[in-house]
C-alpha cells in the first residue's frame, strides 16, 4: 500500500471514529500534498512516496519549531496540541537513526568522501542527509559531523 493510500485509509477510519485531532492532521497533510502538487505544476496528479515523505518531514519540522516557540513563550497548552499533532505525523515517518547508527553513518561518509577537516562538513552532512532522508535530524547530523571532523 502506498503512503497516499495509507493516508486516505487512515483518514476515513479517523473520520468514522470521530477522532477530530487525527482527522485534522491528516486533512492538513492532504492539503499540504495538494499544495506541493501545485508548486510542482502537477495539479490533479499524485505525489510518489518520496515526495509525500518530504511533506511529512516538513510538517513535522514545523511542529517541532512550534513546540519550542510555544514552550519559550510560556504557552504549554499550545505546545501540547502541537506535540499531539507531531505524534500523529511521526507515525508515518521512518524510524529515526539511533546515536550509534548515526555515528556509523557519519564515519562511513567521512571515509567515502575523504573528509579531513571542518571545511568538508557541508559535503559530509549532505551525504548523510541524502542517504538517510527522514531518518536523521539535521542538527544531530551536523553535531556528529562536527565532533568527528574536529
C-alpha positions in Angstrom: 0.0 0.0 0.0 1.4 3.4 -1.0 1.7 6.2 1.5 -1.0 8.1 -0.2 -3.4 5.2 0.0 -2.4 4.7 3.7 -3.3 8.3 4.5 -6.6 8.1 2.7 -7.5 4.9 4.5 -6.4 6.3 7.9 -8.4 9.5 7.2 -11.6 7.6 6.6 -11.0 5.4 9.7 -10.4 8.5 11.8 -13.4 10.3 10.4 -15.6 7.3 11.2 -14.1 7.0 14.7 -14.7 10.8 15.2 -11.0 11.3 16.1 -11.0 15.0 15.4 -7.3 15.5 16.0 -6.2 12.7 13.6 -8.8 13.9 11.0 -7.4 17.4 11.3 -3.8 16.4 11.0 -4.4 14.1 8.0 -6.5 16.7 6.3 -3.7 19.2 6.8 -1.2 16.7 5.3 -3.5 16.1 2.3 -3.8 19.9 1.8 0.0 20.3 2.0 0.4 17.5 -0.5 -2.0 19.2 -2.9 -0.2 22.5 -2.5 3.1 20.6 -3.3 1.5 19.3 -6.4 0.5 22.8 -7.5 4.0 24.0 -6.7 5.4 21.2 -8.9 2.9 22.2 -11.6 1.1 18.8 -11.5 -2.4 19.7 -10.2 -4.7 16.7 -10.2 -1.7 14.3 -10.1 -0.3 12.4 -7.2 2.9 12.5 -5.2 5.1 9.5 -5.0 6.1 8.2 -1.6 9.4 10.1 -1.5 7.7 13.4 -2.3 5.0 12.7 0.2 7.6 11.8 2.8 9.1 15.3 2.2 5.7 16.8 3.0 5.6 14.8 6.3 9.1 15.8 7.2 8.3 19.5 6.6 5.1 19.4 8.6 6.9 17.5 11.5 9.7 20.1 11.5 7.1 22.9 11.7 5.5 21.2 14.7 8.9 20.8 16.4 9.7 24.5 15.9 6.2 25.5 17.1 6.7 23.4 20.3 10.0 25.1 21.0 8.5 28.6 20.4 5.3 27.9 22.5 7.4 26.5 25.3 9.6 29.5 25.3 6.6 31.8 25.3 5.1 30.1 28.2 2.1 28.5 26.4 2.2 24.9 27.4 -1.4 24.4 26.2 -0.5 25.2 22.6 2.8 23.3 22.9 0.8 20.2 24.0 -1.5 20.4 21.0 1.5 20.7 18.6 3.1 17.7 20.4 -0.1 15.6 19.8 0.0 16.6 16.1 3.7 15.7 15.9 3.0 12.3 17.4 0.5 11.6 14.6 2.9 12.8 12.0 5.8 10.7 13.3 3.7 7.6 12.9 4.2 8.0 9.1 7.9 8.9 9.2 10.6 6.3 9.0 12.3 5.2 12.3 15.0 7.7 13.5 18.6 6.6 13.5 20.0 5.7 16.9 23.1 7.6 18.0 25.2 4.5 17.2 23.8 4.2 13.7 24.3 8.0 13.2 27.9 7.8 14.2 28.4 4.8 11.9 26.8 6.7 9.0 28.9 9.8 9.7 32.1 7.7 9.9 31.2 5.9 6.6 30.5 9.2 4.9 33.8 10.7 6.1 35.7 7.7 4.9 33.9 7.6 1.5 34.4 11.3 0.8 37.9 11.5 2.2 36.9 14.4 4.5 39.7 15.7 6.7 38.6 18.8 8.4 35.9 21.3 9.2 35.7 22.7 5.7 34.4 19.3 4.5 31.5 19.4 6.9 28.9 20.5 4.3 29.7 17.6 1.9 29.5 15.1 4.7 26.3 16.4 6.2 24.7 16.5 2.7 25.8 12.9 2.0 24.4 11.6 5.3 21.1 13.6 5.0 20.6 12.3 1.4 21.4 8.7 2.4 19.1 8.7 5.4 16.3 11.0 4.3 13.7 11.4 7.0 15.6 9.3 9.5 18.2 11.8 10.7 17.7 15.3 12.1 19.9 17.9 10.5 21.0 19.4 13.8 22.1 16.0 15.1 23.9 15.1 11.9 25.7 18.5 12.0 26.8 17.9 15.6 28.0 14.4 14.9 30.0 15.5 11.8 31.5 18.4 13.7 32.5 16.1 16.5 34.1 13.6 14.0 35.9 16.2 12.0 37.2 18.3 14.9 
